[in-house]
Amino acid sequence: MIKYIMSRKINERGIIGIGLCIIIFIFGEFVLNRISTMENPPMGNTIYILIGSAFRFISVLGVVVIIKYLYDSKKKKERRERKRKGHKLYYLKDKKSNQKEDSDS
């Protein structure tokens, strides 16, 4: 599964990552709103509140990091393209051909 995801393009990997973060956020919401509000959950309400909040925070942080990575890679590609277009090729003449032209004249 990981090899399949890593073989995809950067944009596709970003979309897959954002999708996973959304699933984690929904799971965190479920834990926070449903399980932590039960009458007597198995390990106590506080644990489930912390777990739900942590999942929500991690998923939002993951989305922000993925968007920043996609934006930076896009800017890096544009910068590389600008640099490539701005570079001009100069062809130098051979010294031997220059000497022959000088001696012929």
Buried (B, 14 or more C-beta within 10 A) or exposed (E): EEEEEEEEEEEEBBBBBBEBBEEBBEBBBEBBEEBBEEEEBEEEBEBBBEBBBEBBEBBBEBBEEBEEBBEEEEEEEEEEEEEEEEEEEEEEEEEEEEEEEEEEE
